[in-house]
């Protein structure tokens, strides 16, 4: 039986999943880190994701050392990883990750990158192989489904890629982790999604001392 297609992201209280975009090469270059725009971006991103960094599963997966917090947030982060048999992402997310991820990328499954650039598969230690798909989001999803088997396919990001899959009716369900921060400006999760085409049912609400986890199923109207 085929698994579900889902996404799972952290958003600010005012609906942003990332600060305003800055060039990825600036964010991850030694010189760029002295740029005030980059410093603001990093500060906002760190504040948004602050709930995740101390979790035991996150630290273990990125080999940051032993220990870490356990509880609801850790369980949800681990469950999201364990249900995922393959991931799909856009080129911008891949470009940033290629500069930022450790040699053993944190997916440990096949990852399908939607891009116009042609490139041979890129295999990393630890079970992650990036496959570059040049014929659109449907093809990437078909390949990810086949690779995932009976596990689920995660649309990893970024925002535009998630929006394309949502607007095409290809998402079965999603989870949002609502962080107690305000951005004011940035990249909104639901920009360019036609609300007349989608209906949502809330299936779960879990709150920790740091964040609130919300789960929804998606239906076509």
LUMGUNU-69906 format. One line per field, with one value per residue (C-alpha): residue number from 1; x, y, z. Coordinates in pm, 1 decimal. Layout:
N
nr [NUM,...]
xx [X,...]
yy [Y,...]
zz [Z,...]
This chain:
221
nr [1,2,3,4,5,6,7,8,9,10,11,12,13,14,15,16,17,18,19,20,21,22,23,24,25,26,27,28,29,30,31,32,33,34,35,36,37,38,39,40,41,42,43,44,45,46,47,48,49,50,51,52,53,54,55,56,57,58,59,60,61,62,63,64,65,66,67,68,69,70,71,72,73,74,75,76,77,78,79,80,81,82,83,84,85,86,87,88,89,90,91,92,93,94,95,96,97,98,99,100,101,102,103,104,105,106,107,108,109,110,111,112,113,114,115,116,117,118,119,120,121,122,123,124,125,126,127,128,129,130,131,132,133,134,135,136,137,138,139,140,141,142,143,144,145,146,147,148,149,150,151,152,153,154,155,156,157,158,159,160,161,162,163,164,165,166,167,168,169,170,171,172,173,174,175,176,177,178,179,180,181,182,183,184,185,186,187,188,189,190,191,192,193,194,195,196,197,198,199,200,201,202,203,204,205,206,207,208,209,210,211,212,213,214,215,216,217,218,219,220,221]
xx [0.0,140.1,221.2,96.6,241.1,296.8,496.5,603.2,732.4,776.9,606.1,594.3,272.5,219.7,249.4,607.8,818.9,1142.3,1284.1,1312.5,1536.8,1905.0,2152.7,2245.3,2609.9,2609.8,2450.9,2709.4,3024.3,3271.1,3248.0,2869.0,2828.5,2950.9,2665.1,2391.2,2122.3,2268.0,2300.7,1932.6,1836.3,2035.0,1894.3,1535.3,1588.3,1750.9,1464.4,1208.1,1379.9,1486.3,1242.6,1417.3,1786.1,1795.0,1594.4,1774.0,1670.0,1792.4,2128.3,2170.5,2069.6,2321.4,2584.4,2605.1,2671.8,2487.9,2201.3,1929.3,1569.4,1307.3,930.8,656.9,871.9,1139.0,879.1,716.8,1049.9,1154.2,817.1,837.1,1176.1,1075.1,765.4,962.7,1076.8,1182.8,1183.9,1124.4,1271.5,1321.4,1651.3,1683.4,1654.4,1908.6,2151.0,2138.5,2169.4,2460.9,2654.2,2522.4,2462.3,2738.1,2899.1,2644.9,2331.3,2048.0,1790.0,1922.8,1676.6,1654.6,1588.8,1446.2,1538.8,1307.5,1536.4,1608.3,1978.0,2099.2,2323.2,2414.9,2285.4,2489.2,2541.2,2635.7,2748.8,2469.8,2215.3,2118.9,2127.4,2011.5,1841.6,1788.6,1453.1,1413.6,1055.5,843.4,686.4,465.8,761.2,959.8,669.9,624.7,992.4,980.8,673.4,847.7,1158.5,957.8,763.4,498.1,648.9,549.2,691.2,784.3,780.1,1072.6,1058.0,1114.6,794.9,742.2,780.0,531.1,291.1,315.2,230.8,-54.6,-204.5,-182.0,-380.5,-91.0,-62.9,-255.1,-176.1,60.2,182.3,271.3,478.2,368.3,654.3,596.7,783.6,676.3,859.8,652.3,803.3,947.1,837.1,478.9,382.7,52.9,134.3,18.8,-208.5,-568.6,-788.2,-1092.6,-936.9,-851.1,-1039.2,-864.0,-963.9,-771.4,-676.4,-447.3,-327.2,-35.4,123.7,453.6,610.9,791.3,557.2,220.1,199.3,-100.9,-194.3,-434.1,-563.9,-616.2,-911.7,-994.4,-1305.3]
yy [0.0,339.8,582.3,937.2,1260.2,1519.0,1817.6,1925.6,2274.5,2527.6,2864.3,3189.1,3305.6,3545.4,3270.3,3286.9,2973.5,3160.8,3513.5,3725.2,3550.4,3635.3,3473.7,3129.9,3182.3,3484.3,3293.1,3016.5,3203.5,3341.9,3690.3,3685.7,3620.9,3974.2,4113.6,4263.7,4113.4,3767.8,3821.3,3920.1,3614.8,3378.6,3530.4,3494.7,3142.4,3033.3,3180.6,3000.1,2663.3,2702.7,2433.6,2168.8,2228.8,2082.0,1768.1,1439.0,1301.3,1613.9,1602.7,1231.0,1260.3,1538.5,1375.7,1678.4,1469.7,1258.3,1370.7,1624.3,1681.8,1409.2,1443.1,1552.4,1768.2,1500.8,1229.4,1433.4,1516.1,1150.1,1026.9,1267.9,1126.3,762.9,782.2,929.2,687.1,953.9,1333.0,1590.8,1939.8,2240.1,2358.7,2655.7,2432.9,2194.1,2476.9,2599.6,2250.3,2156.2,2435.1,2370.8,1998.2,1780.8,1518.3,1268.0,1454.6,1421.8,1244.4,886.1,815.4,902.4,1273.7,1401.5,1758.3,1943.9,2147.0,2254.5,2175.8,1835.8,1650.8,1291.7,1143.7,1256.1,984.9,1080.1,865.5,737.1,640.0,974.1,994.9,1311.0,1254.4,1554.7,1561.7,1783.0,1705.0,1859.7,1801.4,1509.1,1313.5,1385.0,1262.7,946.3,862.1,939.9,718.2,428.9,476.7,510.3,185.1,167.6,458.0,821.9,1089.4,1419.2,1741.4,1895.1,2248.3,2523.7,2723.7,2751.0,2376.2,2305.6,2558.3,2391.3,2051.8,2192.8,2385.8,2076.8,1868.8,1631.0,1672.3,1428.2,1582.9,1819.7,1928.1,2277.2,2352.3,2695.8,2883.1,3183.1,3432.1,3714.6,3793.0,4073.9,3999.2,3691.7,3390.5,3292.2,2926.0,2967.8,3237.0,3149.6,2868.8,2894.6,2847.8,2780.2,2451.1,2305.0,2206.6,2120.9,1902.8,1943.3,1601.4,1674.6,1946.4,1892.2,2165.2,2160.1,2434.2,2559.4,2521.0,2394.7,2109.8,2113.9,1835.9,1858.8,1639.4,1798.8,1747.3,1892.8,2111.1]
zz [0.0,-100.2,177.9,216.0,79.8,351.1,460.9,807.7,878.1,1156.1,1109.8,1303.1,1466.8,1175.3,915.6,788.7,743.8,672.5,695.9,382.0,132.5,112.3,-129.7,1.5,-83.0,150.2,437.7,430.5,330.6,589.0,442.2,417.1,785.4,855.4,645.3,867.8,638.6,689.0,1062.9,1083.3,874.3,1094.8,1414.1,1292.4,1160.3,1485.7,1686.7,1469.5,1502.3,1866.6,1982.8,1771.2,1843.7,2198.1,2111.2,2161.5,1822.0,1639.4,1814.8,1743.4,1378.1,1312.8,1535.3,1763.0,2070.9,2322.5,2536.8,2473.8,2567.6,2551.9,2554.8,2315.8,2086.3,2058.4,1988.3,1710.5,1546.7,1555.7,1423.5,1128.4,1036.4,1085.6,864.5,573.1,303.6,51.5,28.6,-244.4,-237.3,-460.8,-602.5,-366.5,-59.9,-206.7,-289.1,70.4,211.4,-11.0,160.6,511.1,559.9,704.9,483.3,614.7,507.4,762.0,541.9,517.6,234.4,-135.8,-199.4,-529.1,-621.9,-863.4,-1087.1,-1443.2,-1395.0,-1512.8,-1271.5,-1191.7,-865.1,-565.3,-305.5,48.2,340.7,563.2,299.0,140.1,-239.4,-417.1,-753.4,-982.7,-1161.6,-1468.5,-1574.5,-1301.9,-963.2,-1069.1,-1200.3,-884.4,-671.5,-879.1,-836.6,-465.7,-416.8,-586.7,-373.7,-49.6,-92.2,179.9,376.6,329.2,99.9,260.2,60.2,244.5,102.2,35.6,48.5,-328.3,-374.7,-95.3,-248.8,-590.9,-446.1,-237.1,-526.9,-749.2,-499.8,-436.4,-56.6,165.7,501.4,677.6,1016.4,1130.5,1436.0,1552.7,1717.6,1948.2,1730.9,1499.8,1175.6,1022.7,683.1,515.8,313.7,385.6,383.5,199.3,-56.8,-410.3,-286.9,-412.0,-100.9,-318.8,-428.1,-87.5,228.4,555.2,850.6,1173.0,1309.8,1602.6,1836.2,2072.3,2281.4,2464.8,2672.7,2358.6,2057.9,1937.0,1683.9,1448.3,1204.5,907.4,628.2,285.8,52.0,-286.9,-295.0]
